[in-house]
Amino acid sequence: MKKMKTSKLFALLGHTYPNKEWRREPYIVEGKGRHAILFACNGTAIHNPFESDCGRFEMPDRYGLSEYHAKLMRIHNLGFEAQVSDGVQPLSFVFDCVVDDIRHHPAADPERLLDAFEFTPANVGRGELANILVNPDDSYLSIMDRNGDTLPRTMEDIWIRLFDSTGSMVKSYCARDLSS
């Protein structure tokens, strides 16, 4: 799923859902100014349409947003979400978005996806290079191709793995058989 520029996504959501009170919330990540896109619900600013306004429950109706628009908003606001939750990224959500993108766009260039989620290239040992997304508790996502190259050529070349804070693999996905 492609990350949209703030102004474009703000206009799209405002036009598609004119009855919602939309606003942009400025925040800073690594010295760069950014804007989260929020809407008001019962006096609370919502940045993640998949969670209730208290943040403890799932919102199956996504406050009336389509699943596609809710995902666009959630992806756009990941940096903001990490900032308001002490740097913790929703790695399982990112994993699921990447797998969904692999399944729907197998021939696409993965660089846009890696940039949208702000993966960082890193040497992960044993001569392997990966793009990683790390939480403060040391849980992380790792994306590499089947040969250990930094950037897979297409989405279907991606091998994505989710590791917990102890370094144990929680789940893994590769569109192509790793033995080939």
VENRA-V621912 format. One record per backbone hydrogen bond with DSSP energy under -0.5 kcal/mol. CO is the residue of the C=O (numbers start at 1). NH is the residue of the N-H. If there is no record, write none. Layout:
BEGIN
CO & NH
CO & NH
END
This chain:
BEGIN
5 & 9
6 & 10
7 & 11
8 & 12
9 & 13
10 & 14
11 & 15
12 & 16
13 & 17
15 & 18
17 & 20
20 & 22
21 & 40
23 & 38
24 & 26
25 & 36
27 & 34
29 & 32
32 & 29
34 & 27
36 & 25
36 & 38
38 & 23
39 & 46
41 & 44
44 & 41
44 & 46
45 & 47
46 & 39
48 & 51
50 & 59
52 & 55
57 & 52
58 & 60
59 & 62
61 & 64
62 & 65
66 & 70
67 & 71
68 & 72
69 & 73
70 & 74
71 & 75
72 & 76
73 & 77
75 & 78
77 & 81
78 & 82
79 & 83
80 & 84
81 & 85
82 & 87
82 & 88
83 & 86
85 & 88
87 & 89
89 & 91
90 & 93
90 & 94
91 & 95
92 & 96
93 & 97
94 & 98
95 & 99
96 & 100
97 & 101
98 & 102
99 & 103
100 & 104
101 & 105
105 & 108
106 & 156
108 & 155
109 & 112
110 & 114
111 & 115
112 & 116
113 & 117
114 & 119
115 & 118
120 & 132
122 & 124
122 & 130
125 & 128
128 & 124
128 & 125
130 & 122
130 & 132
131 & 143
132 & 120
133 & 141
135 & 138
139 & 135
140 & 163
141 & 133
142 & 161
143 & 131
144 & 159
145 & 148
148 & 129
149 & 145
150 & 152
154 & 157
155 & 158
157 & 146
158 & 175
159 & 144
160 & 173
161 & 142
162 & 170
162 & 171
163 & 140
164 & 167
168 & 164
171 & 162
173 & 160
177 & 180
END
